[in-house]
Amino acid sequence: MQSLVAEFWWHLFIIIGSFSLILFIVNIILRNYFRVQKKKFFSYNHVNEKHKKIEWRIRWSFLVLLLITSFINIFLAEERLWYLETHILLIPFIIALEVTRAVMEKKHADNENDYKFTLAQLGFILILLVVMDIYFFNYYALSSE
């Protein structure tokens, strides 16, 4: 059992590191291709105040949804519902945030390629998340049996 836990953390570290490195490299390539400026890392890059308000509504709605679905999975469901798991709920959350950003960039950004970069980045992140989810969670679900 201990080796499975150690293996889990080792794989998690490798996957997150690989995910970050691939995303960093692809972002450089996409930024150069679409000729968009680099945005600050880990900061809110709102196009305008309306975008900021919409994005915070999405964030708070997701937080409430996460609390409700956690309650359902912990207390009400006899067996955990896979579609209410946090890692599954993150996908529509990321899609909602990034599509909102793309729409606001299309309407209000100075550079007309900003929204294209955002959508390309979203597509790539979704592909990486699905691959990571399929590999990581299926690998450990099969290993624990």
N, C-alpha and C positions, 0 to 999 in steps of 0.2 A: 504493500500500500504506500509506503514511504517513497519508493522509487517512482511510483506513478505520480505522486504529488510533485516531486522534484522534476520529473520529466514534463509535467504540465507547466510549471513556472519557466523552465528552460524554453519550451516551445512557445509560450506566450511572449517571452522576451525576444526571441528570434522573429516571430511573426510581427510584433509591433515595430521592432527595429527595421525589418524589411519593408513593411507597409510605409513607415515614415520616409525611408530612403527612396523608395520607388516614387512616392507622392512628391517628394522634394524635386527629384530629377524631372518627372513629368511636368510639374509646375514650371520649371525653368524653360523646358521645351515649349510648352503651351504659351507662356508669357512672350517668348521670342517670336513664336509663330503669329500670335494675334496682336503683337506689339502693344501690350498693356503694361502699365506700371506695376511694380511690385507693391503689394499691400503689406501693412505692418503685420507681423506674426502675432497671433493670439490677441488681436484687438478687434473691436467692432468697427467695421468699415461701412457705416451707413451712408447711403446716397443723400438722404435728406431726413428731416424730422418725421415725415410720414412713414418712411421706411423703418426708422427706429421704433416708432410706436407699433407698427404691424409686427415687426420681429419680436418685440417684447411680449406682445399678446400671444404669439405662437409659442414662445418659450414658457410662459406661465400656463398656457393651455396644456402643453406637453407635461409640465410638472404635475398638474392636477390629474391628467390622464394616467401618468405613471403611478401616482399614489392610489388611484382607484383600481387600476389593473393589478397592482401589487397586493392590495387588500383582497381582491377577487381570487388571485392565485394562492394566497396564503390561507385565507379563511373559508372561502365559499366553494372553491373547486375541490372535488375529491382527488382529482389528478391535475397537476399543473397544466395549464393551457399554453401550448407553445406560442401561439400568436399573441399572447399577452406578456411574453418575456421581454425584458428590457432591451436586449440586443436586437430583437425583431422590431420593437417599437421605435428604435433609433432610426431605422431606415426611412419611414415616412416623415419623421421629424426633420432629418437632414434634407430630404427632398423638399419639404415645405419651406424651410429656411432659404435654400439655395434657389428655388424657383421664384420666391418672393424677391430675392436679391436680383435675379436676372430680369424680372419684369421691371423693377425699379431702375435698374441700369439701362434697360432698353429705352425707357421713357425719359430718364433724367441725367444719365451720365454724359460727360464730355466726350469720352472716347466711345465710338459706336461699337467697338469690338469687346468692350468689357463684359457685356452679357453673353457673348459667344464663349469667351474664356470661362465664365462662371458655369455655363451649361456643359462645356467640355470637361471641366474639372469635376462637376457633379457626376457625369457619366462615368468617368474613370474611378472616382471614389466608390460609386455604387458597385462597379465591377469588382474592385478590390474587396469591398465589404462582403459581397456575396461569396467570392472565392474563399475569403478568410473564414466566413461563417460555415460554409460547407466543409472545408478542411478541418478547422479547429474543433467545432462542436461535434461533427460526425466522428472524427477520429477518437475523441475522448468518450463519446457515447458508446462506441464499439469496444474501446479498451476497458471500460469499467464493467462490461458484462462478463 
